[in-house]
């Protein structure tokens, strides 16, 4: 097949996307496909990934420690559109588009809707699944309506919502539709509140303030209609933030997690239930915290396009049931949204 791996994009998770894209592209080439890696934002203007099909796994990317400077990217390129002009034309000529995108237009349903309108087959979830998963305040309401345990919380809109005076600490403040823990803060007291709120609002105009659940952080991947083994994430310092997620050696990941059989089955069933409630596609990843005092699993969020980087969780979970990385990419490619 001729496959375009769409990555990058105008997103705070741009670097994460490139890291996923390179690994996916090389794996699909090794599987015998002709592959073109393409930047959603820069398209043919990205000199690091020139738009040509490759038959040798030669893509590479060095992951930087810091988040991308999007203002500088837009200023230096002079591009104002979120999709470079050549991208859709190239995608129409491919057999399938593998979405190795994270955040913003790549994960909030907008790109998926555009691909649908243009009859372009793509991997992941449909526009509605992406929308419901990405808008954390919306997904939280759906969790509550379906008796899924989730931290209590509420959304604030910049310049429109009154700042509450009765917030309970510790709490978590995060942008409503960002990923990779970008803009997330754990706030322990009122003195830290304003700075954390300002940080979250610097990324988008709606933020979520929610109860901080202390316990074991775990994740459950969904592949097809089955839940993969649970993985536990143990950061070596702090919480599972941007650096701990994507810098090698900053966190330990244990798969399968050491959780008793009954709780394991309960969490897997909840993950599958959430996957279906949010109308997600062939694969997804659902994140939980098992509260230390009660041993109850609280759902934090769902990921419509889980990371596929060298340190990502879904590939590790798949490997635990004998699905190697190349096979995982092949399964995903063979089950597109059409």
N, C-alpha and C positions, 0 to 999 in steps of 0.2 A: 504493500500500500504506500501511497504518497501521503505523508503525515506532516502537518504543521504543528509544532509545539509553540503555543502562544504564551509568552512570558513577559516579565518586566512590568510595563504599564506605569501610569501616573498614580502611584500609591506609596504610602509609607512602608509597604511590604515589598517594594520593588526588588530589593536585594535578595530577599527570601525567594521571590518568584524566579529570579535568574538561577539561583542555586538549585531549585527544584527542576527548572527547565533543562538545565545542562545534563543532569543525571537521567532524566526521563528520555531526552533526545538520544543520548549515547546508548541507553538500554534498548530503545526501539530500533536503532541502527543495528545493534548486535543481534536483534531478533530477525533481521533481514529486510527491514523497511527502508525506504528513502525518506529522509527526515530533513525538514527545514525549521530551524529555530528562529522565531520572529518576535521582535519587541512590539507590543501593542501600541505603545506611545510613539516610539521613534520609527518603527517600520523599517523601510529601506534605508533610513538615515543612520541606523545603528551600525557603526563600522566594526564593532566587536562581533556582531552576528550578521554578516552580510547575507541577504536573502537568496540562498541557493540550497538545493537538496544535496545532502551528503550521504554517502554509503560507507563511510568510515567513522568510528566513534571518536571524533577529535575535538568535540566541544569542551570548553573549560571555563571556569569562573572562580575567582578568588573572593570569598565572602568578607566584606569589610565589617569592622566592629560596630560602626555607627550607622544610624538610620540615614536614608538618602535625604539630601537637601532638595526638596521638590521645587521650591521657589527658584533656586539657582538653576535647576534643570530646565524649567520653563523659560527662564530669562536667557540662558545661553543658547538654547535651541530655537527660540522664537516660535515654538509650536503652541497653539492655543486649544487644539482639539484633543480629546482623550483617545481617539483612534486615528492613527496616521492614515492618510488617504489610500496608500497602497495595500493596507492590511486586508480589507474585505475582498478585494479583487484577487489577491493571492490565495486567501482561504477558500474561495469558491472553486478553485482549481484542485484543491486537495481532496483526498478521500475522506479524511476525518481531521478535526482540529483537536489536539490534546491541550486542554486548558491547564497550564501550570502557573496560573495567576493566583494572587492572594490580595484580598482587600480591594476597596474602591470599586470601580466599574467592573473589574474582573470577577468579583464575588458577590455583588449586591443584586444581581439579576439583570442589570441594564445590558451588559454585553450579550448575555444569553438570549434576551429578547431580540436583539439586533441579529444575532445568528439565526434565530428561528425565522425571522422575517425574510432572511436571505437564503433559507433552505440549506444551511450549512450544518452538517452533523458535527457534534462536539461532545466531549467527555464531561462527566460530573453530574450536576443537577440542573433542572430546568430553571427558568427565570423565577418562578414562584417559590421553589424550594430555597434558592439562593437568597431571595428577598426575606423570607420568613426567618431563616437562620441568621442572616447578617444583622438584622434589626433586633438587637438584644432585648429591648423593651417589649417588642411584639412577641418574640419567642417566649419570653418570661410569662406573659399573659396566657399564652397557649399552654405552657407547662402547668400553670395554676388551674386552668380550666379543665385539664385532663388529669388532675391529681398527681402530677409529677412534683416531687419535693425539689424546691429551688430556693436560694436565698431571697429573703424579702428585699424589696428595693423599689425605687421610683426613678423616673427620668426628669431631667431639667433641661430646658431650652435656653440658650444664651440670649439674654436680654428680654426674655418673655416670662420666665418662671421666677417666682419669689424664692430666694435662698432660705431653706428651712432653718429653724433655730433649735430643733429638737432631735438632731441627728445623733444616733447612738454609735459609740466608738468601741472597738475598731470597726471601720467600714472600708469598703473598696470603692474607688472612684475611677471610672473608665469611659472612654468614648463609646457611644451606643453602637457604632457599626465599624469599629476597627478590629484588627486581629493581631496576632503575634505579641500580645501584651503591650503594644505601643500605646503610650499615654496613660498606662495604668499605674495607680498608686494605692498602697495600703496606708490608711490614715488612722493613727492611734490616738490623736487628741485634737481638740478644737484649733490649736495653734498651727497644725499642719493642714487644716482643711482648705483654706483659701488658696494656698500655693498648689495643692493637688487639683483643685477645681480649675484653676487657671491653666494648669498643664493640660488637662483633659480637653478643655475648651479650645486650646491652641490647635487641636487636631480636627475638631468638628464642632458644630453648633448644638449638638444634643449629647448629653452625658448621662450615665447611669450611676446612681449611688445605691450600693446594696450592702447588706449584712455581710460581715467578714466571717466565713466559716473556717475554723482552725481544724486541720486534720490532714489526712493522706490524700494527695492529689493523684487522680487516676484518669485514664482515658480508655475508651472502647471504640475500636474501629468497626465499621460495618462494611462488608463486601458482599455484593449480591443481596441475599435476604438472610445473611447469617452474621452474628456478632463474633468478632475475632477475640483472642485472649486479651484479658485486661492488662494494661501496662501501668506501672506506678512510676511517678516522676519524683525524684528526691534531689532538689537543688543543693549544691554544696554550700551555698550561702544565700541569704535573702529568700525571695520567692521566685517563681518560674517566669522571670521577666525576659525581655528581648535578648539580652546577652546570654542568660542561662539557657535559653532555647536553642540558640544558633552557634554558640562557640563551643567547639568540641572539648569535652572534659569538664564542663561547668555544672553538669547535673548527671546523676546516675538514673538509669532507666531500667526497671526490673520487669521482665515479661517471661512467663506469666507472673502477675503480682501474687504475693503470698496472702491470699484472702480465702476464707473458708468457703466450701462448696455452695452452701445455701445462699450466702451473700453474693457470691460470684454470679450465680444464676439469676438472682434478683436484679443485679445491676445490668447484666446483659439483656434481660427482658425489657428493662426500662429504656436502655439505649435503642433497642429495636423499635419500641413504641414511639420514642421521640423521633427517630428517623422517619417513621411513617406519618406521624402527626405533621411534621414540617415538609412532607412531600419531597424528601430528598431522593437522589437518583441511585446509581449503581453502587456508589461508595460514599462514606462520610466518616466523621469522627465525633464522638460525643464525650465531653469533658465533665468530670465529677470531682467532688471532694467528699471523702468519708469523714464525717465529723468525729473528732477524737472522743468526746464524752458520750455520744449516743450510738456510734457506729452506723449512723444513717447516711446514705449517699445523697448528696445534694447535686442536682444538675446545674452546672455553670453556664454552658452554652453548647451549641452544635456547630460543626464546621462543614460547610458544603463542599469545599475544596481543600482537604487536608494537605499539609505540607508533604513534599516528596524529596526533602533534602537528605543529605547523609545522616543527619541526626534526628530526622522526623520519626514520629511515633507509629503511624500506620504501617510503613514498611517493616518495622521491627515486630509488630503484632502479626503481620502476615507471615513473616519468617518463622514465627513460633509454631505455625501449623504447616510448615513445609512449603510455603509459597515464596520463592526467591524474588528478588527485586524485578528482574526482567519479566518473569511470569506475571507479577502484579501489574506492571505497565501494560502487558499484552491483554490481560483480562479487562482492564479499564478501557483500552482502545477498542476492544471488540464489543463493548456494550455502551455505545454512544447515545445521546439524545438526538432523535431525528425529527 
